[in-house]
Structures are given as C-alpha cells and as structure tokens.
Amino acid sequence: MNKVYSKIESINGSVITVKANGVKLNELAEIETRFGKSLAEVNKIDGENVSLQVFAGGRGVATNDKIRFLGHDMRVSFSDNLLGRIFNGSAEPRDHGPSLAENLVPIGGPSVNPSKRILAKRMMRTNIPMIDMFNTLVVSQKIPIFSISGEPYNQLLARIAMQAEADVIVLGGMGLKYDDYLYFKNTLEEGGSLSKTVMFVHTSADPTVEAMKIPDLSLAVAEQFALQGKDVLVLLTDMTNFADSMKEIAITQEQVPSNRGYPGDLYSQLASRYEKAVDFADQGSVTVLAVTTMPGDDVTHPVPDNTGYITEGQFYLKGGRIEPFGSLSRLKQNVNGKTRKDHRNLMDAMIKLYAQYKDTLEKKSMGFNMSAWDEKLLKYGVMFESQMMDLSVNVPLEEALDNGWKILASCFEKQETGLKTELVEQFWPKN
C-alpha cells in the first residue's frame, strides 16, 4: 500500500510541493481534491521536498488535499485496440470511446540498443515529388519540417499520414488549435486512414504538462507496434510547442534559464525523443517526421538550431512548398540507387537547372536582356514549380521521374541537360 500524504507545503501555479520520502523522479501521484482525483508527476526532488507537476493545473488544489504516490512512471495501454482511437496527453480517451487499461507499457524509456539496429536502407514513399524524388524519406529516419506559423504544415502532415507507405501512423499534436485537431480527425477519417492511425492530441486549451507527454506517448506506442514487425511513421506537430511547455515549467520551478529562457537540457530532451527512430534487425521500424516552427523565420532560434544537430536533414516549408534549397535528406543516397537508375542523375540535373532559373529571375528583375537560354530557363522554372514543387501534386515516384523527363524535353535540347547519353537515350520522351 502506497503511503498517503495530506499536507502540501506550497502551491505555485501548477506545481505543488510536499515533504515525502522514497519517491523517484517522474513517478506519478494521485491528488484527491474536492473536485475529484487528478494526476501529478514528480519533476524535482530536493531532499525531502518533492515537487509535482499537476496535470490539470493547480487551481482547485488545497493544502490539505491527500496525495498518494503510485510507485511507477506514466504508462500507456498497448494493443491493436489503439488503432482508430484519439487520446489526450494523459492517455485518456478524447474520442469518448472506452478507456484502455490492459497491457500497460512505460513511456519515455531509453532509445534502442545500437546492436539491435540496422542501417536505414528502405524508402518510405509519400507520393509527394519534392520528398520522394528530391529529398527521399527513408525508413527509420528522423527528420524535421522547418516552417513558420501560417504555412500549411499540418495539411502536409495529414497528406503524408494518408499516403505514406507505413503499416501504422502515430500522430502526436502539441498545442493544436481545435480547428487543426478536427482537420486531422476529419481528413484521416474521410481518407480511410484513421483505422491505421493512433492520435495523441494536446490542444492549446489543455494543461501545459500534457504537451510534454505527447512525444513520449506517441513513441512508446510506435516502438511497441515496431516490435510486432510493423513499419510505423510518427508525425509530431509542433516540437516548438513541446519546448515552450518545458520552458514554462522550468520558469515555474525557478530553474536557471539558458538561451532565450529555455532550459539548459533542451538538446538532450529533444535528442532523447528523436533517437527513438529505429529500424530493428528482426522486427519493424519507427520513422519520425516532426514539425518545428521557427519564430520570426529564425533558424538560429534554440529549438530549430538544436534540432538540426540531432536529425538527419530537414525539409524547409516556405510559401506553401518544400524548398529545394536548404531541404536535405542526408540518408537519401542509401536508397536513390535502388529506386530507378536515372533517379539520382535526373534529380541533380533538375536542381542545377532550377538554380540557374533563380539566377535568371534575378537578372530579369534587374532589367537585363533575356537570351534564348534565359527564356528556356524561365519556361522550365514555371513548369518545375507547378508540376514538382506544388504540394497538391500526388504521383508515385516513377511517374514523378517520367514527368521530370517530360519537363526537360519541353524546355531544352537533349545535350543542354548535362545528363549522361545512356540515360537520355533510354528515358527521353519519344514524342
């Protein structure tokens, strides 16, 4: 029987302090208030003084309320019954379905032993040309989408959730507007993908501490599905909201702040989540794709800056499109040679020509005369942006490659592309 404490020393916002012995960091506790029971988590121990973060906030908690420590960290139920369900940051149903309590697994554990991992070598198709063709997503990759507020990053994630070649989708939302939550729910439902999706959603109206639990809940469930031999894609939005929640709680606890007020262990906290991406040697895999918004479009902001050191590339979302410059999948070379033999060469040639198109646009804006070559580049750039970069384009990789050849043939002579003769002879459109 766990000991019950009935004297709270202090209440500071959503953090309460009690004198207790024999408890550990991250242990859960149950508080009995006059409004009912509420969960809390130990987040600081200083001798006998134990600080707990109350999930529902400190409002309604009295100094004589009873606290019972549960003797374990936060856990989440795992079974196939999770599929098609939506939960909050306390792992409680948000969809008004039944609560799940069987087969509880801990969250926030260590990353997978390297000896159990294999090299990332399989492509994960999304049917989005700017990903599949130019910045290929690889199974077990960890990669962020860098964006500013207002960009359609949630719409992009919803499309990827519906189209990605994955057995299970785990969607974790942090600080979502209610409209965005409904958008994900309705889009996946109408697209027929909700049945293979598990959603953990924290809205902007929910307690701050629950936002911090979303990545751990999502990744714990994903790991369990991967151990069943399934390829799991974890979609997280938005990791800046996750970091801001950490910052808010650190300020409440009067921790010494680091860069721009974020806690000093920001890098470690982010890395411990991203490093859960894995391809098991004899089971399934976990791939992590996470939105990171950049306040003021500043890539040196602590959250995107730290993220860039952890992940294997990044997608830049700008102007409603994935930018070819700056976006990078560091693992794409592991799979490009296994897709189609023209993939790597065609990708390189098209990006080089698009870079020349950008230079030509600048010359045109400055009033320079346009040569015949410049006119070809201007035509090419418009076609490239509409048929490759537009996020509404939805085609398999092979069709995207074929379309790339058609664009080149519409704008240039064979010898102007810089592509190998053997590839041109095999793939150049006949008509």
FIVO-855138 format. One record per residue (C-alpha): x, z, y. Coordinates in steps of 0.25 Angstrom, whole numbers, plus 5000, padded with zeros to 4 digits. Layout:
BEGIN
XZY ...
***
This chain:
BEGIN
500050005000 500649965013 500750075024 499750065036 500250105050 499250145060 500050155073 500450035081 501550065091 501349955100 500549825103 501249715111 500349595111 500249545096 501449635092 501249775087 502249875083 502149985072 503050085066 503250055051 504250055040 504449965028 503949835034 504649705036 504749585046 503649485045 502749585036 501249575038 500449685042 498949705044 498349775056 496949835055 496349825069 494949855074 494649705073 495149695059 496449665052 497649585058 498949535052 500249565059 501749535055 502949615057 503949545067 504849645071 505449775065 506249875073 506450005065 505050065063 504449975074 503749855067 503149745076 502049665071 501449535076 499949545075 499349405071 498049425078 498749485091 498849625096 497449625102 496549725095 497649805088 497649955091 498850045090 498150125079 497850005070 498250005056 499449915051 499749885037 500949815033 500649715021 502049705015 502249555016 502549445025 501449345029 500949255017 500149135015 499249095003 499648974996 498848884987 498248744987 497048804994 497848805007 497648655007 496648615018 496648745024 496948795038 497548935041 497949015053 499349075056 498949195048 498649105036 497149135037 496149025036 495848955049 494848855042 493848965038 494248945023 494549055013 495749145015 496849115005 497649234999 498149184986 499649154983 500249214996 501549164999 502449215011 502749135023 504049125031 504949135019 506349075019 506648925018 506848855005 508148874997 509048755000 509348734985 507848704983 507848594994 508148444992 508548345003 507448285011 507348145006 505848105006 505048045017 503748105021 502847995026 501948015038 501547875041 502047885056 503047785058 503847865068 504047965057 504147885044 504947775050 505747835061 505847985058 505547995044 504948135040 505648185027 505048275017 505548425019 506048385033 505848485045 505548415058 504848445071 504048355080 504548385095 503448365105 502848405118 501448465120 500348355121 501048265110 500148235098 501048315088 499848375081 499248245079 500548195074 500548315064 499148285060 499448145057 500748185049 499848285041 498948175037 499948065034 501148135029 501548115014 501448265011 500748345000 500348455009 500248475024 500448615031 500048615045 500548735054 499948735068 500448835078 499748855092 498848745089 497748715099 496448725092 496148575094 497448545087 497148635075 495748555074 496448425075 497348455064 496248505055 495248385058 496348285057 496848325044 495448345039 495048205043 496248145038 496148215024 497448285025 496848435027 496748445012 498248445010 498548525023 498648675026 498548715040 499048845047 498548835061 498848935073 498148895085 498448935099 497349045099 497949115087 498949235087 500349195090 500949255078 500149155069 500849035075 502149095069 501649095055 501148955055 502448885051 502748995040 501348985034 501448835034 502848825028 502548935017 501348855012 502148725013 503248785005 502248824994 501648684993 503048624992 503348714981 502148654974 502848524975 502148474987 502748405000 502248485011 502248445026 502248555036 501748525050 501948625061 501448625075 501948675084 503248755082 503448775097 502148865096 502748935084 504048965092 503149005104 502449105095 503749165091 504149175106 502949245109 503049355099 504549365102 504149395116 503149495112 504249565104 505149565116 506249485108 507449435116 507049295119 507949175116 507849035122 506549015131 506049145125 505949105110 506549205100 507949195096 507649155082 506849035085 507748935078 507749025065 506149035066 506048885067 507048855057 506448945046 505148865047 505748725047 506748755036 505548775027 505548625025 506048585011 506048485000 506048564987 506948514976 505848524966 504548544973 503948494986 504348495001 504048555015 504148465027 504048525041 503548445053 503348535065 502948505080 503848575090 503248555104 504348555116 503848625128 504148535140 504748425131 505948505130 506748485116 507748595120 506548695120 506948805110 505948765099 506248615098 507748645101 507848745089 506948655080 507848535082 508948615075 508148645063 507348525060 507748385054 507448305066 506148295075 505048205080 504848195095 503348165098 503248105112 502248025119 501348035106 502447965098 503648015089 504847965098 505947885090 507047945099 507248095097 506448095084 507248115072 507048145057 508448185052 508048165037 507448025039 508747965033 508448035020 507247945018 507347825026 508147755016 507147785005 505947725012 506247575015 507547515017 507247465031 506747595036 508047655042 508547525048 507147485053 506947625059 508347615066 508147475072 506747505077 507247635084 508447565090 507547455096 506547555101 507747625109 508047485115 506547475119 506647605126 507847555134 507147425137 505947505142 506847585152 507447445157 506047395159 505647515167 506847495176 506547355179 507547275171 507247135166 506847135151 507647045142 506946975129 507547085121 506947195130 505547125129 505747135113 506047285114 504847315123 503947245113 504647315102 504547455109 503047445111 502747405096 503647515091 502947615099 501547575095 501847545080 502847645077 502847765087 501347775089 500947895081 499547825077 500347725068 500047765054 500847685044 501747705031 503247695033 503347565026 502247505036 502947565048 504247495043 503547365042 502947385056 504347405061 504847275056 503647205062 503847265075 505347225075 504847085071 503847075082 504947105093 506347065088 507046955080 507647005067 509047005072 508647095084 508247215076 509647255071 509147265057 509847225044 509647085040 509147125026 508147215031 507647115041 507547005030 506747105021 505747175031 505647085044 504147035044 504046895038 502946855049 
***
